[in-house]
Amino acid sequence: QVQLAESGGGLVQAGGSLRLSCAASGGTLSRHIMAWFRQAPGKERERVASIGTTGSSTSYADSVTGRFAISRDNTKNTMYLQMNSLKPEDTAVYYCAASRFIPVQYEYWGQGTQVTVSS
């Protein structure tokens, strides 16, 4: 059973940067498509970015394209989200998720890490 744990969230001023990490235990992530999601208060959860099993394929939500970068290190069983030029509207709980299957099902989820961007 794969377990995911996010870290790296916190409070940052607008224009600042944060790097989120998602570490896996209980199994290897090398065969999983992975993604970052976020959910702000009163809003639906949205997919921020996703990455293929080797890291060569990535996709981003329009709202973060050019500012966020998703990556993974399969040797460390860890995924990352580098967030630059942060805006107050990026404030949310960020979750990592993993899917072993295609179409993606995201059957594994972390507990989330809070990111707060002050204006």
C-alpha positions in Angstrom: 0.0 0.0 0.0 1.6 3.2 -1.2 1.5 6.1 1.3 2.2 9.7 0.3 3.3 12.5 2.5 3.6 16.2 1.4 5.9 18.7 2.9 7.2 22.2 2.2 4.1 24.3 2.5 4.0 27.5 4.5 3.4 31.2 4.5 5.0 33.3 1.8 4.6 36.8 0.4 3.3 37.4 -3.1 6.1 37.0 -5.6 7.9 34.5 -3.5 8.7 30.8 -4.0 8.1 27.5 -2.3 9.1 24.0 -3.1 6.7 21.2 -2.2 7.8 17.6 -1.9 5.8 14.4 -2.0 7.5 11.4 -0.5 6.2 7.8 -0.9 6.5 4.9 1.4 5.2 1.3 1.2 5.9 1.0 -2.5 7.7 2.4 -5.5 6.3 5.3 -7.5 8.3 4.6 -10.6 5.2 3.1 -12.4 2.8 5.7 -11.2 1.6 8.8 -13.0 1.6 11.5 -10.4 0.0 14.9 -9.9 -0.4 17.8 -7.6 -3.9 19.1 -6.8 -5.1 22.0 -4.7 -8.2 23.0 -3.0 -9.0 26.5 -1.8 -11.7 27.2 0.8 -15.1 27.2 -0.9 -13.7 26.0 -4.2 -13.5 22.6 -5.9 -10.3 20.7 -6.0 -8.3 21.3 -9.1 -5.4 19.6 -10.8 -2.4 21.8 -10.8 0.2 19.7 -12.6 0.8 16.1 -13.6 3.9 14.1 -14.6 4.4 10.8 -16.4 6.3 7.8 -15.0 9.7 8.9 -16.3 9.3 12.6 -15.8 9.5 13.4 -19.5 5.9 14.2 -19.9 4.3 17.0 -17.9 1.1 19.1 -18.0 -0.1 22.2 -16.1 -3.2 24.1 -15.4 -3.4 27.3 -17.3 -3.3 29.3 -14.0 0.1 28.0 -13.1 1.8 27.6 -16.5 5.1 29.4 -16.6 5.3 29.7 -12.8 5.2 26.2 -11.4 7.3 23.2 -12.3 6.6 19.6 -11.5 9.4 17.0 -11.3 10.2 13.6 -9.8 13.1 11.6 -8.7 12.3 8.0 -8.9 15.5 7.0 -7.1 14.2 8.9 -4.1 10.6 7.9 -4.5 9.8 11.6 -4.4 7.9 14.2 -6.5 8.3 17.9 -6.3 6.4 21.1 -7.2 8.5 24.2 -7.5 6.3 27.3 -7.2 7.6 30.7 -8.3 5.9 34.1 -8.6 3.3 33.0 -6.1 0.0 34.9 -6.0 -2.6 35.2 -3.3 -4.9 33.1 -5.4 -2.5 30.2 -5.1 -3.5 29.9 -1.5 -4.8 26.4 -0.9 -4.2 23.0 0.5 -1.9 21.2 -1.9 -2.2 17.4 -2.3 -0.1 14.9 -4.2 -1.7 11.9 -5.8 -0.5 8.8 -7.6 -2.2 6.6 -10.2 -1.0 3.2 -11.2 -3.6 2.8 -13.9 -4.5 4.5 -17.2 -7.0 6.1 -17.4 -5.7 7.7 -14.3 -7.6 7.0 -11.1 -5.4 8.7 -8.5 -6.1 5.9 -6.0 -3.4 7.2 -3.6 -3.5 10.6 -1.9 -1.4 12.5 0.6 -2.9 14.4 3.6 -2.1 17.8 2.1 0.1 20.8 3.0 -1.1 24.3 3.4 0.2 27.0 1.2 -0.7 30.6 2.1 0.4 33.5 0.0 0.0 37.0 1.5 -0.5 40.1 -0.5 
